Amino acid sequence: MNSAETLQSIQELNLSYLALAQRLLRDDRAAGMFRLGLSERVADLLAGLTLAQIVKLAACNQLLCFFRINDHQMLSVLATPAKHIDVARTHAAVLLAGQPAEQFA
């Protein structure tokens, strides 16, 4: 994959992420904030973006989403196969609930 294709992939991912973020926040704000790991201020900003603003923001050359699980031990636990899928989902939710929401001033 060359750099132009990489940039296009990043921009497509950004657009998808922003659209998903808006949908999650509009459908159920509290759940969307939890799932995305967003502060209230960032959630307000994302939910209020116009389509033109989303397209402009998505066009940057950096990923707008981030990998929330940056702790090796937590990622290892979540990646281990669980005997029951419901337990695995609950375990993931409990672990992620302990993660702070991102605070952007």
TORPA-4810 file (N, C-alpha, C, O; in nm, 3 decimals):
<nodes>
NODE_1_0.085_-0.117_0.000_0.000_0.000_0.000_0.089_0.123_0.000_0.178_0.136_0.084_M
NODE_2_0.067_0.214_-0.094_0.149_0.334_-0.098_0.091_0.442_-0.007_-0.017_0.425_0.050_N
NODE_3_0.163_0.552_0.006_0.122_0.656_0.102_-0.010_0.722_0.063_-0.085_0.764_0.151_S
NODE_4_-0.039_0.733_-0.065_-0.167_0.792_-0.107_-0.283_0.701_-0.066_-0.387_0.749_-0.022_A
NODE_5_-0.264_0.570_-0.082_-0.368_0.475_-0.040_-0.385_0.475_0.111_-0.496_0.465_0.162_E
NODE_6_-0.273_0.486_0.182_-0.279_0.493_0.328_-0.355_0.616_0.373_-0.440_0.607_0.461_T
NODE_7_-0.324_0.730_0.314_-0.394_0.854_0.348_-0.543_0.843_0.319_-0.625_0.887_0.399_L
NODE_8_-0.577_0.786_0.205_-0.719_0.768_0.171_-0.788_0.676_0.272_-0.902_0.702_0.311_Q
NODE_9_-0.721_0.571_0.315_-0.778_0.479_0.414_-0.799_0.551_0.547_-0.902_0.531_0.612_S
NODE_10_-0.704_0.632_0.588_-0.718_0.709_0.713_-0.838_0.803_0.703_-0.918_0.811_0.795_I
NODE_11_-0.850_0.872_0.592_-0.960_0.966_0.576_-1.095_0.895_0.573_-1.193_0.946_0.629_Q
NODE_12_-1.102_0.779_0.510_-1.227_0.702_0.509_-1.261_0.653_0.649_-1.377_0.655_0.690_E
NODE_13_-1.161_0.609_0.722_-1.183_0.565_0.859_-1.230_0.681_0.946_-1.321_0.665_1.027_L
NODE_14_-1.169_0.797_0.930_-1.210_0.916_1.005_-1.356_0.950_0.977_-1.432_0.981_1.069_N
NODE_15_-1.395_0.945_0.850_-1.533_0.977_0.814_-1.629_0.876_0.876_-1.734_0.914_0.928_L
NODE_16_-1.595_0.749_0.869_-1.680_0.646_0.929_-1.689_0.663_1.080_-1.797_0.650_1.137_S
NODE_17_-1.577_0.692_1.143_-1.574_0.710_1.289_-1.660_0.829_1.331_-1.739_0.819_1.425_Y
NODE_18_-1.647_0.940_1.261_-1.726_1.059_1.297_-1.876_1.034_1.277_-1.957_1.077_1.358_L
NODE_19_-1.912_0.966_1.169_-2.053_0.934_1.145_-2.106_0.841_1.254_-2.217_0.860_1.304_A
NODE_20_-2.028_0.740_1.289_-2.067_0.648_1.395_-2.080_0.721_1.528_-2.176_0.699_1.603_L
NODE_21_-1.984_0.807_1.558_-1.988_0.882_1.684_-2.115_0.966_1.693_-2.182_0.966_1.797_A
NODE_22_-2.148_1.035_1.586_-2.270_1.115_1.588_-2.394_1.028_1.608_-2.483_1.063_1.685_Q
NODE_23_-2.399_0.916_1.539_-2.515_0.827_1.552_-2.528_0.773_1.693_-2.637_0.771_1.750_R
NODE_24_-2.416_0.729_1.751_-2.420_0.677_1.888_-2.465_0.785_1.986_-2.545_0.758_2.075_L
NODE_25_-2.415_0.906_1.970_-2.450_1.015_2.061_-2.595_1.058_2.045_-2.660_1.095_2.142_L
NODE_26_-2.645_1.053_1.925_-2.785_1.093_1.902_-2.883_0.985_1.947_-2.992_1.016_1.995_R
NODE_27_-2.845_0.858_1.931_-2.933_0.748_1.971_-2.944_0.736_2.122_-3.054_0.722_2.176_D
NODE_28_-2.832_0.740_2.191_-2.828_0.729_2.336_-2.700_0.797_2.383_-2.592_0.737_2.382_D
NODE_29_-2.713_0.921_2.422_-2.598_1.005_2.453_-2.506_0.943_2.559_-2.385_0.936_2.540_R
NODE_30_-2.563_0.897_2.668_-2.481_0.841_2.777_-2.407_0.717_2.731_-2.287_0.702_2.758_A
NODE_31_-2.477_0.627_2.664_-2.412_0.505_2.615_-2.307_0.539_2.510_-2.200_0.478_2.507_A
NODE_32_-2.336_0.635_2.423_-2.240_0.676_2.321_-2.114_0.735_2.383_-2.003_0.705_2.339_G
NODE_33_-2.132_0.817_2.484_-2.016_0.875_2.553_-1.931_0.765_2.616_-1.808_0.769_2.611_M
NODE_34_-1.998_0.667_2.677_-1.927_0.556_2.740_-1.851_0.474_2.636_-1.733_0.446_2.652_F
NODE_35_-1.921_0.435_2.531_-1.859_0.350_2.429_-1.743_0.419_2.358_-1.645_0.354_2.322_R
NODE_36_-1.755_0.548_2.337_-1.650_0.622_2.268_-1.542_0.676_2.363_-1.436_0.718_2.318_L
NODE_37_-1.570_0.673_2.493_-1.475_0.725_2.591_-1.462_0.876_2.585_-1.352_0.930_2.597_G
NODE_38_-1.574_0.945_2.566_-1.573_1.090_2.547_-1.620_1.165_2.669_-1.705_1.118_2.745_L
NODE_39_-1.564_1.282_2.686_-1.614_1.373_2.789_-1.742_1.439_2.737_-1.773_1.431_2.618_S
NODE_40_-1.813_1.503_2.825_-1.937_1.570_2.786_-1.911_1.682_2.685_-1.987_1.700_2.590_E
NODE_41_-1.804_1.757_2.706_-1.772_1.868_2.616_-1.741_1.819_2.475_-1.787_1.878_2.377_R
NODE_42_-1.663_1.712_2.464_-1.629_1.658_2.333_-1.753_1.597_2.268_-1.772_1.611_2.147_V
NODE_43_-1.837_1.531_2.348_-1.961_1.473_2.294_-2.050_1.584_2.238_-2.109_1.567_2.131_A
NODE_44_-2.061_1.695_2.310_-2.141_1.808_2.261_-2.088_1.858_2.127_-2.165_1.882_2.034_D
NODE_45_-1.958_1.872_2.118_-1.895_1.922_1.996_-1.919_1.826_1.879_-1.959_1.868_1.770_L
NODE_46_-1.894_1.697_1.901_-1.912_1.599_1.794_-2.057_1.590_1.749_-2.086_1.583_1.629_L
NODE_47_-2.148_1.589_1.843_-2.291_1.576_1.810_-2.340_1.695_1.729_-2.435_1.682_1.652_A
NODE_48_-2.278_1.811_1.747_-2.324_1.931_1.679_-2.255_1.963_1.548_-2.286_2.065_1.485_G
NODE_49_-2.163_1.878_1.504_-2.093_1.905_1.378_-2.186_1.894_1.259_-2.270_1.804_1.253_L
NODE_50_-2.170_1.984_1.164_-2.245_1.976_1.039_-2.176_1.876_0.947_-2.063_1.834_0.973_T
NODE_51_-2.244_1.837_0.841_-2.184_1.745_0.745_-2.057_1.804_0.685_-1.958_1.734_0.669_L
NODE_52_-2.060_1.932_0.652_-1.941_1.997_0.596_-1.824_1.994_0.695_-1.710_1.972_0.655_A
NODE_53_-1.853_2.016_0.822_-1.749_2.012_0.924_-1.692_1.871_0.939_-1.571_1.854_0.957_Q
NODE_54_-1.779_1.771_0.933_-1.734_1.633_0.943_-1.643_1.597_0.827_-1.537_1.537_0.847_I
NODE_55_-1.683_1.634_0.707_-1.602_1.604_0.589_-1.466_1.674_0.598_-1.363_1.614_0.566_V
NODE_56_-1.465_1.799_0.641_-1.340_1.873_0.655_-1.250_1.810_0.762_-1.130_1.794_0.741_K
NODE_57_-1.309_1.774_0.875_-1.232_1.712_0.984_-1.179_1.575_0.943_-1.067_1.540_0.978_L
NODE_58_-1.259_1.499_0.872_-1.218_1.364_0.830_-1.103_1.368_0.730_-1.031_1.269_0.716_A
NODE_59_-1.085_1.478_0.662_-0.982_1.489_0.558_-0.841_1.506_0.613_-0.746_1.512_0.534_A
NODE_60_-0.823_1.513_0.743_-0.688_1.529_0.797_-0.608_1.400_0.779_-0.665_1.295_0.750_C
NODE_61_-0.478_1.410_0.795_-0.392_1.294_0.770_-0.359_1.215_0.897_-0.268_1.132_0.896_N
NODE_62_-0.431_1.239_1.005_-0.412_1.169_1.131_-0.542_1.099_1.171_-0.651_1.149_1.144_Q
NODE_63_-0.529_0.983_1.234_-0.649_0.914_1.282_-0.716_0.995_1.392_-0.649_1.042_1.484_L
NODE_64_-0.846_1.011_1.381_-0.921_1.085_1.483_-0.964_0.996_1.598_-0.983_1.044_1.710_L
NODE_65_-0.980_0.868_1.571_-1.016_0.775_1.678_-0.887_0.724_1.741_-0.779_0.737_1.684_C
NODE_66_-0.899_0.667_1.859_-0.781_0.615_1.926_-0.812_0.480_1.986_-0.928_0.445_2.008_F
NODE_67_-0.708_0.404_2.012_-0.722_0.271_2.070_-0.731_0.289_2.221_-0.631_0.321_2.285_F
NODE_68_-0.849_0.267_2.278_-0.873_0.294_2.420_-0.798_0.201_2.513_-0.767_0.238_2.626_R
NODE_69_-0.769_0.081_2.467_-0.706_-0.016_2.556_-0.555_-0.010_2.533_-0.501_-0.081_2.449_I
NODE_70_-0.488_0.075_2.608_-0.345_0.089_2.590_-0.266_0.025_2.704_-0.146_0.049_2.718_N
NODE_71_-0.332_-0.054_2.784_-0.268_-0.126_2.894_-0.249_-0.272_2.851_-0.346_-0.340_2.817_D
NODE_72_-0.125_-0.319_2.852_-0.094_-0.454_2.805_-0.173_-0.560_2.880_-0.229_-0.651_2.818_H
NODE_73_-0.178_-0.551_3.011_-0.247_-0.651_3.092_-0.397_-0.654_3.058_-0.455_-0.761_3.044_Q
NODE_74_-0.459_-0.536_3.046_-0.601_-0.530_3.015_-0.629_-0.588_2.877_-0.725_-0.663_2.859_M
NODE_75_-0.546_-0.555_2.780_-0.564_-0.608_2.646_-0.547_-0.759_2.643_-0.621_-0.829_2.574_L
NODE_76_-0.451_-0.810_2.718_-0.430_-0.955_2.725_-0.550_-1.026_2.783_-0.592_-1.131_2.733_S
NODE_77_-0.607_-0.970_2.889_-0.725_-1.031_2.951_-0.843_-1.030_2.855_-0.915_-1.130_2.843_V
NODE_78_-0.864_-0.920_2.787_-0.978_-0.909_2.696_-0.959_-0.996_2.571_-1.058_-1.041_2.512_L
NODE_79_-0.835_-1.021_2.531_-0.808_-1.101_2.412_-0.812_-1.251_2.438_-0.819_-1.331_2.345_A
NODE_80_-0.809_-1.290_2.565_-0.814_-1.431_2.600_-0.955_-1.485_2.573_-1.053_-1.425_2.615_T
NODE_81_-0.965_-1.598_2.502_-1.098_-1.653_2.473_-1.177_-1.682_2.601_-1.126_-1.742_2.695_P
NODE_82_-1.301_-1.639_2.602_-1.389_-1.663_2.716_-1.481_-1.781_2.686_-1.517_-1.806_2.571_A
NODE_83_-1.518_-1.852_2.791_-1.608_-1.966_2.773_-1.749_-1.919_2.738_-1.821_-1.988_2.666_K
NODE_84_-1.788_-1.805_2.790_-1.922_-1.752_2.766_-1.910_-1.609_2.714_-1.849_-1.524_2.779_H
NODE_85_-1.967_-1.584_2.598_-1.957_-1.453_2.534_-2.019_-1.342_2.619_-1.967_-1.231_2.620_I
NODE_86_-2.127_-1.371_2.691_-2.191_-1.269_2.775_-2.097_-1.225_2.887_-2.093_-1.107_2.920_D
NODE_87_-2.024_-1.318_2.943_-1.928_-1.285_3.049_-1.816_-1.200_2.992_-1.771_-1.106_3.057_V
NODE_88_-1.770_-1.232_2.873_-1.662_-1.156_2.810_-1.706_-1.012_2.785_-1.629_-0.919_2.809_A
NODE_89_-1.828_-0.993_2.736_-1.878_-0.857_2.711_-1.889_-0.777_2.840_-1.852_-0.660_2.846_R
NODE_90_-1.941_-0.842_2.943_-1.954_-0.774_3.072_-1.817_-0.739_3.128_-1.797_-0.630_3.180_T
NODE_91_-1.724_-0.832_3.117_-1.588_-0.808_3.165_-1.525_-0.690_3.091_-1.463_-0.605_3.154_H
NODE_92_-1.541_-0.685_2.960_-1.488_-0.574_2.882_-1.551_-0.442_2.925_-1.481_-0.342_2.940_A
NODE_93_-1.682_-0.441_2.946_-1.750_-0.319_2.988_-1.701_-0.272_3.124_-1.683_-0.152_3.145_A
NODE_94_-1.680_-0.364_3.217_-1.631_-0.328_3.349_-1.490_-0.268_3.340_-1.461_-0.166_3.401_V
NODE_95_-1.404_-0.333_3.263_-1.267_-0.282_3.249_-1.264_-0.145_3.182_-1.190_-0.056_3.225_L
NODE_96_-1.344_-0.127_3.078_-1.346_0.001_3.008_-1.413_0.110_3.090_-1.382_0.228_3.072_L
NODE_97_-1.504_0.074_3.178_-1.569_0.173_3.263_-1.469_0.239_3.355_-1.489_0.352_3.398_A
NODE_98_-1.361_0.170_3.386_-1.258_0.226_3.472_-1.166_0.322_3.399_-1.085_0.390_3.462_G
NODE_99_-1.176_0.328_3.267_-1.093_0.419_3.188_-1.153_0.559_3.193_-1.274_0.575_3.182_Q
NODE_100_-1.069_0.660_3.211_-1.123_0.798_3.215_-1.167_0.843_3.076_-1.112_0.801_2.975_P
NODE_101_-1.267_0.930_3.074_-1.309_0.992_2.948_-1.201_1.090_2.906_-1.135_1.151_2.990_A
NODE_102_-1.184_1.104_2.776_-1.085_1.198_2.726_-1.131_1.340_2.754_-1.248_1.374_2.735_E
NODE_103_-1.040_1.421_2.800_-1.071_1.560_2.832_-0.990_1.650_2.738_-0.868_1.658_2.750_Q
NODE_104_-1.057_1.717_2.647_-0.991_1.811_2.556_-1.044_1.949_2.588_-1.164_1.973_2.588_F
NODE_105_-0.955_2.038_2.615_-0.997_2.175_2.649_-1.019_2.257_2.526_-1.055_2.374_2.535_A
</nodes>
